[in-house]
């Protein structure tokens, strides 16, 4: 089993920044790509960013490219999402996830097997 715990969410003004963390425990995640998704009230869960197992490759949704940065520290079993220039439409619960298959980099929700509980991000003045 894999347990994923997100932290770092909160209330921020438009244009502000937040850094989310996702710490994994249980089975090893260092040989797996990891991903961040988000879900706003009444909307489908959507892909935000993904990173390869060694941090060498990353993918971003068009809506966040250039503003968000995904990174990881395998020694700490932690994945990060640095969010800058936040907009009200970024308001959502942000969840990290580990896919079913090791290595690779995955952008489809169906590819992910383990999910955290999420952390709320609210962008409002």
WOWOCOR-V219281 format. One record per backbone hydrogen bond with DSSP energy under -1.0 kcal/mol. CO is the residue of the C=O (numbers start at 1). NH is the residue of the N-H. Records with the same first field share a line. If there is no record, write none. Layout:
CO = NH + NH
This chain:
1 = 27
3 = 25
5 = 23
7 = 21
10 = 122
12 = 124
13 = 16
16 = 86
18 = 83
20 = 81
21 = 7
22 = 79
23 = 5
25 = 3
29 = 32
31 = 103
34 = 51
35 = 97
36 = 48 + 49
37 = 95
38 = 46
39 = 93
40 = 43
46 = 38
48 = 61
49 = 36
50 = 59
51 = 34
52 = 55
57 = 52
59 = 50
61 = 64 + 65
64 = 67 + 68
67 = 84
69 = 82
71 = 80
73 = 76 + 78
77 = 24
78 = 73
79 = 22
80 = 71
81 = 20
82 = 69
83 = 18
86 = 15
87 = 90
88 = 91
92 = 121
93 = 39
94 = 119
95 = 37
96 = 116
97 = 35
98 = 113 + 114
108 = 111
109 = 112
111 = 100
114 = 98
119 = 94
121 = 92
122 = 12
